[in-house]
Amino acid sequence: VYNDKDGSVEQKQLNYVPGLYKIFDEILVNAADNYVRDNSQTYIKVSINDKDGCITVENNGQGLPVEEHKEHKMYVPEMVFGHLLTSDNYDDSEKKVTGGRNGYGAKLTNIFSTKFEIECGDSERRKKYKQTWEENMRKKQKATISGHVGESFTKITFWPDLSRFGMKKLDKDIVGLMCRRVVDVAGTTPPKCKVYLNGKRLEINSFKDYIALYTGTEDVQIVHEKCHERWEVAMTVSDGQFQQVSFVNNIATTKGGTHVVHVADQLVEAITQKVNKQNKGGMEVKPYHVRNYLWVFVNAQIENPSFDSQTKETMTLKQSKFGSNCTIPDKMINSVLKTGIVDMVLQWAKAKEEIDLGKTLKGGSSAPNKKTKRLLNIPKLEDANLAGSRDGRECTLILTEGDSAKSLAVAGLGVIGRDRYGVFPLRGKILNVRDATFAQTMSNAEIANITKIIGLEPRKEYHSTNGLRYGSIMVMTDQDYDGSHIKGLILNFVQHWWPSLFKLPGFMTEFVTPIVKVSRRNIMQQFFTMQEYEKWKEENNNGKGWHLKYYKGLGTSTMAEAKEYFSNINEHSLSFEYKGQHDDEAFDMAFNKKRADDRKEWINDADDEEFVDHSKDTVSYLDFVNKELVQFAKYDVLRAIPSVVDGFKPVQRKIMWASFKRNLKNDRDSV
């Protein structure tokens, strides 16, 4: 409705009678239509007196001729306003862009009024015509015809029969709605035609001025374009629900229609393409997603428009019959893409992705915050007996590198028991979730399984492990470089999705096994890193006289060794310790694809003689990254670069060596 105090248009819940609103609108649209017939028209004056229940609409310009109709033998004004189905607009083959047809509209206003007055000034014939009807057009007074000096004009004054609309007076709601329609006409008619409301001129000189009444603040970016002499459109960003303000031949199509679809579809198509281009790997944004963020304004002149009802709230005419096309120019499209709507849709898409991801990771139908006592649908999971119970926070999930490592861990459970320890094997390296696309994360069964096993909710902030199926994670990988990488990927997964758990003391631990064992007589010594072993070799005559066993992977350990490890589990476990923001920064540097330059410096600055001290109970995340993970990064670079000597990468050289060793001469599928 129109707020006459600050001159704005505001949304408000109204109670009004559509019929009363429409009989007013018919007279108003007729006044606006007159400009189409005679562009010398310079004003439309509307007065709404809620106390007397009287409404007046006046306009100048060429009006009805004050003369007797040759065929019907009555004056034209009486014929048009006082007799049904008398109009000059019935020829549908004639293309017209007016709103009214002067058939029923004005007469219905007369019929639904206790009193209806018409006054016409005809400058060509120098006559003035005045006539009054009463009692819902039943009682007609004799017309008064007098001389007239001045311009032509048409003035309609009527008193709606409020009792027929179940009303006693023109209330605030209907008056506010009528005033807004006058403002509509001010915005949709050319600037030359001034519009007055209750004696005051409305300072609206263009459709763009009119749009500003809705958007209010200057901060709102409006993209406006006159695409055709019959089409004027504008767009701004909505608050998440599609909105439209549209007009067809000065008629307010409050529910839109085919003309709005014609404009909105072009904008939606361009925005959708831009969003999906920037959201590669994410969910596919559909046109109806984008449409929700559009607020479209359309002022169109359509030839012989058709509507869904007499209230004309929705235009139904097919686009092919518009009589013109509204082609949105590239200039406007480019401006629309800069309004911020692309960012808003992208933000919505990211939020939607997280919601969908949460549903997937929780198994779709799993109720949030509901612990599951038993998980029977996850292959290869050896669930702890107490997992999912009230003692679940005391349980530890051991994530192993492959099935052979799982066998080692399961053998160890024979020593420590299955009540508080579960085992789940990983299939190689898990996904780097920091740079994973939405589609990759949604389709990653392993990520979903880990989340369900522990009972995690994506992005939730945890202050304790109460409510989880497991209270800690123990990573059990090979002690080689790739094992360090797998360890880092798991820590990265937790840090990225659940930074609160990443910081929680004791939640992340690792199970360490020796990578090298040396023995001589009854003396046995084990090393957990290659740096430790190399340092020992230098200090012990290159290891001469010692028996060496290199553990290529956890599968190299025997079942007896597994039981030995788990019988001294405290000596083989190491807790990760969070010491501050630099720990988070270290993982972002190591796993964020956009920070390649930072990783180059990290690798170049690495000290090969530094290693994690496994004799301690804890290791900081920063030390893990800078002393252990960096060694994998260096190794990964070295094995990817061919040698200047033979042009081979290490793995290719190993293949050649094995081929020569086995004296292979013919092609083989595998070696």
C-alpha positions in Angstrom: 0.0 0.0 0.0 1.0 3.6 -0.4 2.3 5.4 2.7 1.5 9.1 2.2 3.6 10.1 5.2 7.0 9.2 3.7 5.9 8.6 0.1 6.9 4.9 0.0 5.2 1.7 -1.0 5.2 -0.9 1.8 4.0 -4.4 2.2 1.1 -4.9 4.5 -1.5 -7.5 5.4 -4.8 -6.2 4.1 -8.5 -7.1 4.2 -10.3 -5.7 1.2 -13.2 -6.5 -1.1 -11.8 -7.2 -4.7 -15.0 -6.1 -6.3 -14.9 -2.6 -4.7 -11.2 -2.3 -5.6 -12.0 -3.3 -9.2 -14.8 -0.8 -9.8 -12.4 2.0 -8.8 -9.6 0.5 -10.9 -11.8 0.4 -14.0 -12.3 4.2 -13.9 -8.7 4.9 -13.2 -7.4 2.6 -16.0 -9.8 4.4 -18.4 -8.2 7.7 -17.5 -4.7 6.3 -18.1 -5.9 4.7 -21.4 -6.9 8.1 -22.7 -3.2 9.0 -23.0 -2.7 6.2 -25.5 -5.5 7.7 -27.6 -4.4 11.3 -27.1 -0.9 12.0 -26.1 -1.7 15.7 -25.5 -3.2 14.6 -22.2 -1.3 16.3 -19.3 -3.0 15.3 -16.1 -4.9 12.7 -14.1 -6.5 13.9 -10.9 -7.8 11.5 -8.3 -9.6 12.4 -5.1 -10.7 9.9 -2.4 -12.9 11.2 0.4 -13.2 8.4 2.9 -15.5 10.4 5.1 -18.2 11.1 2.4 -17.4 7.8 0.6 -16.9 9.7 -2.6 -14.3 9.1 -5.3 -13.4 11.4 -8.2 -11.2 10.7 -11.3 -10.6 13.4 -13.8 -8.3 13.7 -16.9 -7.9 16.1 -19.7 -7.2 15.3 -23.4 -9.7 14.2 -26.0 -12.6 12.5 -24.4 -16.1 11.5 -25.5 -17.8 13.7 -28.1 -20.7 15.6 -26.7 -23.1 14.8 -29.5 -26.0 12.4 -30.3 -25.1 9.0 -31.6 -26.6 8.6 -35.1 -27.6 5.0 -34.7 -28.7 4.8 -31.0 -30.2 8.3 -30.9 -28.7 9.2 -27.5 -25.8 11.3 -26.4 -22.5 9.3 -26.5 -21.6 9.9 -22.8 -24.9 8.4 -21.7 -24.5 5.5 -24.0 -21.0 4.7 -22.8 -21.6 5.1 -19.1 -25.2 4.3 -18.7 -25.9 1.4 -21.1 -24.3 -2.1 -21.0 -22.2 -3.5 -23.9 -21.7 -0.1 -25.6 -18.2 0.4 -26.7 -16.0 1.1 -29.6 -13.3 -1.5 -28.6 -15.0 -4.8 -29.5 -13.1 -5.4 -32.8 -10.5 -8.0 -31.7 -8.8 -7.8 -35.1 -7.8 -4.3 -34.3 -4.5 -4.3 -32.3 -4.9 -2.1 -29.2 -2.6 -1.5 -26.2 -5.3 -0.1 -23.8 -6.4 -1.6 -20.5 -10.1 -1.1 -20.6 -12.6 -2.0 -23.3 -15.4 0.4 -22.2 -17.8 -2.5 -22.4 -18.7 -3.5 -18.9 -16.1 -1.8 -16.7 -17.3 1.7 -16.3 -21.0 0.6 -16.3 -20.3 -1.8 -13.5 -18.9 1.1 -11.5 -22.2 2.9 -12.1 -24.2 -0.2 -11.2 -22.3 -0.7 -7.9 -22.7 2.9 -6.8 -25.5 4.7 -5.0 -24.7 7.8 -7.1 -22.6 8.2 -10.3 -21.9 11.5 -12.0 -20.3 12.1 -15.4 -19.0 15.5 -16.6 -17.4 15.9 -20.1 -16.0 19.0 -21.7 -15.7 18.9 -25.5 -13.4 21.7 -26.8 -14.1 20.8 -30.4 -17.9 21.2 -30.1 -17.7 23.7 -27.2 -20.2 21.8 -25.2 -20.2 20.5 -21.6 -22.2 17.3 -20.7 -23.3 16.5 -17.2 -25.5 13.6 -16.0 -26.2 11.7 -12.8 -27.4 8.2 -12.1 -28.6 7.0 -8.7 -29.7 3.8 -7.0 -27.3 1.5 -8.8 -28.0 3.0 -12.2 -31.8 2.4 -11.9 -32.6 6.1 -11.6 -31.3 8.3 -14.4 -31.5 12.1 -14.3 -31.8 14.2 -17.4 -28.5 15.3 -18.9 -27.5 18.9 -18.7 -25.8 20.3 -21.8 -24.2 23.7 -21.7 -21.5 25.7 -23.4 -17.9 25.0 -22.8 -14.8 27.2 -23.3 -11.4 25.5 -22.6 -9.7 22.2 -23.1 -11.5 18.8 -23.3 -11.8 16.8 -20.1 -13.6 13.9 -18.5 -14.6 13.8 -14.8 -16.2 10.8 -13.1 -17.5 11.1 -9.5 -19.1 8.1 -7.8 -20.2 7.0 -4.4 -19.7 3.2 -4.1 -22.7 1.2 -2.7 -20.7 0.0 0.3 -23.6 -2.1 1.7 -23.3 -4.4 -1.4 -19.7 -5.0 -0.4 -20.5 -5.7 3.3 -18.9 -2.4 4.4 -20.1 0.7 6.2 -17.3 3.1 5.1 -14.2 3.3 3.0 -11.8 1.9 5.5 -8.1 2.5 5.8 -7.1 -0.7 4.0 -9.1 -0.1 0.8 -8.1 3.6 0.7 -4.5 2.6 1.1 -4.8 0.2 -1.8 -6.6 2.7 -4.0 -3.9 5.3 -3.3 -1.3 2.8 -4.3 -3.0 2.2 -7.6 -2.9 6.0 -8.3 0.8 5.8 -7.5 1.1 2.9 -10.0 -0.5 5.0 -12.7 2.0 7.8 -12.0 4.8 5.3 -12.5 3.5 3.7 -15.7 2.3 6.8 -17.6 4.8 9.1 -19.4 6.3 12.0 -17.4 4.3 14.5 -19.5 1.1 13.3 -17.8 1.1 14.5 -14.2 -0.8 12.6 -11.6 -2.4 14.2 -8.6 -3.8 12.5 -5.5 -6.1 14.4 -3.2 -4.9 17.7 -4.6 -1.2 16.9 -4.3 1.0 16.1 -7.3 2.9 12.8 -7.0 6.6 13.5 -7.7 7.0 10.4 -9.8 8.4 11.2 -13.2 9.4 7.7 -14.5 9.0 4.0 -13.9 12.5 4.1 -12.3 11.2 6.7 -9.7 8.3 4.4 -9.0 10.5 1.4 -8.4 12.5 3.4 -5.8 9.3 3.6 -3.7 9.5 -0.1 -3.2 13.3 -0.5 -2.6 13.5 2.5 -0.4 17.2 3.0 0.5 19.8 4.2 -1.9 22.0 1.2 -1.0 19.8 -1.1 -3.0 21.1 -1.6 -6.5 18.5 -1.4 -9.2 19.2 -2.4 -12.8 16.8 -0.6 -15.1 16.4 -0.8 -18.9 13.9 0.3 -21.5 14.3 -2.7 -23.8 11.7 -1.6 -26.3 9.2 1.2 -26.8 6.6 -1.1 -25.3 8.8 -2.7 -22.6 10.4 -1.2 -19.5 12.0 -3.6 -17.0 14.0 -3.5 -13.9 15.6 -5.9 -11.5 17.0 -6.0 -8.0 17.8 -8.7 -5.5 15.0 -10.2 -3.3 15.3 -11.6 0.2 15.1 -15.3 -1.0 11.6 -15.3 -2.4 10.6 -14.4 -5.9 8.8 -11.1 -6.1 7.4 -9.2 -9.0 5.6 -5.9 -9.6 4.1 -5.7 -13.1 1.7 -3.8 -15.3 0.0 -4.5 -18.6 -1.4 -1.4 -20.3 -1.5 0.3 -16.8 -3.4 -2.7 -15.3 -1.7 -4.0 -12.1 -1.0 -7.7 -12.7 -0.5 -8.4 -9.0 0.1 -12.1 -9.7 2.3 -11.7 -12.7 1.7 -13.7 -15.8 3.3 -14.6 -19.1 4.8 -11.2 -19.6 6.7 -11.5 -16.3 7.8 -15.1 -17.2 9.1 -13.7 -20.5 11.4 -11.3 -18.7 12.4 -13.3 -15.7 13.3 -16.4 -17.7 16.0 -14.5 -19.6 17.5 -13.1 -16.4 17.4 -16.5 -14.7 19.1 -18.3 -17.6 22.0 -15.8 -17.6 22.4 -15.9 -13.8 22.2 -19.7 -13.6 24.9 -20.1 -16.2 27.2 -17.7 -14.3 26.5 -19.4 -10.9 27.2 -23.0 -12.2 30.3 -21.8 -13.9 31.6 -20.5 -10.6 30.3 -23.5 -8.6 32.1 -26.2 -10.6 32.1 -29.4 -8.7 29.3 -28.2 -6.4 25.6 -29.0 -6.6 23.9 -28.1 -9.9 22.0 -24.9 -9.4 18.6 -25.0 -11.1 16.7 -22.1 -12.6 14.1 -22.2 -9.9 16.8 -21.8 -7.3 18.0 -18.6 -8.9 14.4 -17.3 -9.4 13.9 -17.1 -5.7 16.5 -14.3 -5.5 14.9 -12.1 -8.2 12.7 -9.1 -7.7 11.4 -8.1 -11.2 9.6 -5.0 -12.3 7.8 -5.0 -15.7 5.9 -2.2 -17.4 4.6 -3.5 -20.7 2.1 -2.6 -23.4 0.6 -5.7 -24.9 -1.8 -6.0 -27.8 -5.3 -7.2 -26.8 -4.2 -8.8 -23.5 -6.2 -11.6 -22.0 -6.4 -12.4 -18.3 -7.4 -15.3 -16.0 -10.4 -13.4 -14.6 -12.2 -10.1 -14.6 -10.0 -8.9 -11.8 -7.1 -9.1 -14.3 -4.5 -10.2 -11.7 -2.7 -12.6 -14.1 -2.1 -12.1 -17.8 -2.5 -15.4 -19.7 -1.8 -14.2 -23.3 0.7 -16.4 -25.2 4.1 -14.7 -25.8 3.7 -15.1 -29.6 0.7 -12.8 -29.5 2.3 -10.0 -27.4 2.8 -7.8 -30.5 6.4 -7.2 -29.5 9.3 -8.9 -27.8 11.4 -7.9 -24.8 14.9 -9.0 -25.5 17.1 -8.2 -22.5 20.3 -6.5 -23.8 23.8 -7.8 -22.9 24.4 -4.5 -21.1 21.6 -5.2 -18.7 22.6 -8.8 -18.2 26.2 -7.7 -17.3 24.8 -5.2 -14.8 22.5 -7.8 -13.2 25.4 -10.2 -12.7 27.2 -7.4 -10.7 24.3 -6.8 -8.3 25.5 -9.5 -5.9 22.8 -12.0 -6.8 25.5 -14.5 -8.0 27.2 -14.4 -4.6 23.8 -14.8 -2.8 22.9 -17.8 -4.9 26.4 -19.3 -4.4 26.1 -18.8 -0.6 22.7 -20.5 -0.6 24.2 -23.4 -2.7 27.0 -23.8 -0.3 24.6 -23.9 2.7 22.4 -26.4 0.8 25.4 -28.5 0.1 26.3 -28.7 3.8 22.7 -29.7 4.7 22.6 -32.4 2.0 26.1 -33.5 3.0 25.0 -33.8 6.6 22.0 -35.9 5.6 24.3 -38.2 3.6 26.9 -38.5 6.3 24.3 -39.3 8.8 22.8 -42.0 6.6 19.9 -40.0 5.3 17.1 -41.1 7.7 19.2 -41.2 10.9 17.8 -38.9 13.5 20.2 -36.3 14.7 21.7 -36.6 18.1 20.5 -40.2 18.3 23.3 -42.7 19.1 23.1 -46.0 17.3 23.9 -49.0 19.5 24.9 -51.2 16.6 25.9 -50.5 13.0 25.3 -53.5 10.9 25.5 -52.0 7.4 29.1 -50.9 7.3 31.4 -53.7 5.7 34.6 -54.7 7.6 33.8 -52.7 10.7 34.7 -54.4 13.9 32.6 -52.4 16.3 33.5 -52.0 20.0 31.0 -53.7 22.3 30.3 -50.5 24.2 30.2 -48.2 21.1 26.9 -46.3 21.0 26.2 -46.9 24.7 26.5 -44.4 27.5 30.1 -45.5 27.9 30.8 -44.8 24.2 33.0 -41.8 25.1 35.5 -44.3 26.6 35.8 -46.2 23.3 38.5 -45.7 20.7 38.1 -46.3 17.0 41.3 -47.6 15.4 41.5 -46.6 11.7 44.0 -48.9 9.9 45.7 -48.6 6.6 44.1 -51.5 4.7 43.0 -55.0 5.5 46.4 -56.4 6.5 46.8 -53.7 9.1 43.2 -54.5 10.3 44.2 -58.1 10.8 47.1 -56.9 13.0 44.8 -54.7 15.0 42.2 -57.4 15.4 44.9 -59.8 16.7 45.8 -57.1 19.2 42.2 -56.9 20.4 42.7 -60.4 21.7 45.0 -58.8 24.3 43.2 -55.5 25.2 39.6 -56.8 24.6 36.8 -55.6 22.3 34.7 -53.7 24.8 36.4 -50.3 24.2 38.2 -50.7 20.9 36.8 -50.9 17.4 38.6 -51.3 14.1 37.8 -50.0 10.7 40.2 -50.4 7.7 40.7 -47.6 5.2 41.0 -48.2 1.5 44.2 -46.4 0.9 44.3 -42.6 1.2 41.1 -40.8 2.2 39.8 -37.7 0.4 41.3 -34.3 1.0 38.1 -32.7 2.2 39.6 -29.2 2.3 39.6 -29.0 -1.5 37.0 -31.6 -2.3 34.0 -30.5 -4.3 30.5 -31.1 -3.0 29.9 -33.9 -5.5 33.2 -35.7 -4.4 32.3 -35.5 -0.7 28.7 -36.6 -1.3 29.8 -39.6 -3.2 32.7 -40.6 -0.9 31.5 -43.7 1.0 34.5 -43.9 3.3 34.0 -40.3 4.6 30.3 -41.2 5.3 31.2 -44.4 7.0 33.8 -42.8 9.4 31.3 -40.1 10.3 28.5 -42.6 11.0 30.8 -45.0 13.0 31.8 -42.2 15.3 28.4 -40.6 15.4 29.4 -37.2 14.2 27.2 -34.4 12.8 28.8 -32.3 10.1 30.0 -28.8 11.2 28.7 -29.3 14.7 30.8 -27.7 17.5 31.6 -30.2 20.2 32.7 -29.3 23.8 33.1 -32.9 24.8 32.8 -36.4 23.4 29.5 -37.1 25.3 26.9 -38.3 22.9 29.4 -39.8 20.4 29.7 -43.5 19.7 33.5 -43.3 20.1 35.4 -40.8 22.3 38.6 -40.9 20.3 40.3 -41.9 17.1 43.5 -43.8 16.9 45.3 -43.8 13.5 47.3 -46.9 12.7 49.3 -46.6 9.5 52.6 -47.8 8.1 55.5 -45.9 9.4 56.7 -45.0 5.9 56.1 -41.7 4.1 52.8 -42.7 2.6 51.6 -43.7 6.1 52.4 -40.2 7.3 50.3 -38.8 4.5 47.3 -40.9 5.3 47.7 -39.8 9.0 47.8 -36.2 7.8 44.7 -36.6 5.6 42.7 -38.0 8.6 43.8 -35.2 10.8 43.0 -32.7 8.0 39.5 -34.3 7.8 38.8 -33.7 11.5 40.4 -30.2 11.6 38.4 -29.0 8.6 35.0 -30.4 9.6 35.2 -30.5 13.4 37.9 -28.0 14.6 36.4 -28.3 18.1 37.2 -32.0 18.3 40.6 -31.3 16.7 41.4 -29.2 19.7 40.0 -31.6 22.3 42.8 -33.3 24.3 43.0 -37.0 23.6 40.5 -37.2 20.8 43.2 -37.7 18.1 45.9 -40.3 18.7 48.2 -42.5 16.6 49.4 -46.0 17.1 53.1 -46.3 16.2 55.0 -49.4 15.2 58.7 -49.7 14.4 59.8 -49.2 10.8 63.2 -50.9 11.5 64.4 -53.4 14.1 68.0 -54.3 14.7 69.2 -57.1 16.9 72.5 -58.7 18.1 72.6 -61.6 20.5 70.0 -60.7 23.2 70.0 -57.0 22.4 67.0 -55.6 20.3 66.5 -52.0 19.3 63.6 -50.5 17.3 63.2 -47.3 15.4 60.0 -45.5 14.5 61.5 -43.2 11.8 64.1 -43.6 9.1 65.9 -40.5 10.5 66.4 -42.2 13.9 67.7 -45.3 12.2 70.1 -43.4 9.9 71.5 -41.5 12.8 72.0 -44.7 14.8 73.8 -46.3 11.8 76.2 -43.4 11.6 77.0 -43.9 15.3 77.3 -47.7 15.1 79.8 -48.5 12.3 77.0 -48.5 9.7 75.2 -51.3 11.6 77.8 -53.9 11.0 77.3 -57.0 13.1 73.6 -56.2 13.6 70.7 -58.1 12.2 68.3 -55.7 10.4 64.6 -56.1 9.7 62.8 -53.5 7.7 59.0 -53.3 8.2 57.7 -52.2 4.8 54.2 -52.1 6.2 52.1 -53.2 9.1 51.5 -56.5 7.3 55.2 -57.3 7.8 54.6 -57.7 11.6 53.7 -61.1 12.9 50.7 -61.9 15.0 53.0 -62.4 17.9 54.5 -58.9 17.4 50.9 -57.5 17.2 50.1 -58.9 20.6 53.4 -57.5 21.9 52.5 -54.0 20.6 49.0 -54.1 22.1 50.1 -55.5 25.4 52.2 -52.3 25.7 49.7 -50.1 24.0 50.6 -47.0 26.1 54.2 -47.2 24.8 52.9 -47.4 21.2 50.3 -44.7 21.3 50.9 -41.0 20.9 48.3 -38.3 21.5 48.1 -35.2 19.3 48.2 -31.9 21.2 46.6 -28.6 20.1 48.7 -25.6 21.1 47.1 -22.8 19.2 46.1 -21.2 15.9 49.4 -22.0 14.3 48.4 -25.7 14.4 45.3 -24.9 12.2 47.4 -22.7 10.0 49.9 -25.6 9.5 47.2 -27.9 8.2 45.7 -25.3 5.9 49.1 -24.7 4.4 49.8 -28.4 3.9 46.4 -29.3 2.3 45.0 -26.1 0.7 45.6 -26.4 -3.0 45.8 -22.6 -3.3 48.9 -22.4 -1.1 51.4 -24.1 -3.4 53.9 -21.3 -3.0 53.8 -21.7 0.8 54.4 -25.4 0.5 57.4 -24.8 -1.6 59.0 -22.7 1.1 57.9 -25.3 3.7 59.6 -28.1 1.8 62.8 -26.2 1.1 63.1 -25.1 4.8 62.6 -28.6 6.1 65.4 -30.1 8.3 66.0 -33.8 7.3 67.6 -34.5 10.7 64.4 -33.5 12.6 61.9 -36.2 13.5 59.0 -36.7 15.9 60.2 -38.0 19.3 58.1 -41.1 19.8 59.5 -41.6 23.3 57.1 -38.8 24.5 53.4 -39.2 25.2 52.3 -36.3 23.0 53.2 -34.6 19.8 51.9 -31.2 18.8 50.1 -30.9 15.5 52.7 -28.3 14.3 55.5 -30.7 15.0 53.8 -33.5 13.1 53.4 -31.2 10.1 56.9 -29.8 10.2 58.8 -32.9 11.2 56.9 -35.8 9.8 54.4 -34.8 7.1 57.0 -32.6 5.4 59.2 -35.7 4.8 56.3 -37.2 2.8 56.0 -33.9 0.8 59.7 -34.0 -0.1 59.6 -37.7 -1.0 56.4 -37.2 -3.1 58.2 -34.5 -5.1 61.3 -36.6 -5.6 59.4 -39.6 -6.9 57.5 -37.5 -9.4 60.6 -36.0 -11.0 62.6 -38.0 -13.7 66.3 -38.4 -13.1 68.6 -36.3 -15.3 70.8 -39.4 -15.6 68.4 -42.0 -17.2 65.1 -40.0 -17.5 63.3 -42.5 -15.2 61.3 -41.8 -12.1 62.1 -44.1 -9.2 59.1 -46.4 -9.8 60.0 -46.7 -13.5 63.6 -47.6 -12.6 62.4 -50.3 -10.2 60.3 -51.8 -13.0 63.3 -51.8 -15.4 65.5 -53.4 -12.7 63.0 -56.1 -12.1 62.6 -56.8 -15.8 66.4 -57.2 -16.3 66.6 -59.3 -13.1 64.0 -61.7 -14.5 65.3 -61.5 -18.0 62.0 -60.5 -19.4 62.0 -60.1 -23.2 58.4 -60.3 -24.3 55.5 -58.0 -23.5 53.7 -58.7 -20.2 50.4 -57.3 -18.8 52.1 -57.0 -15.4 55.5 -57.6 -13.8 
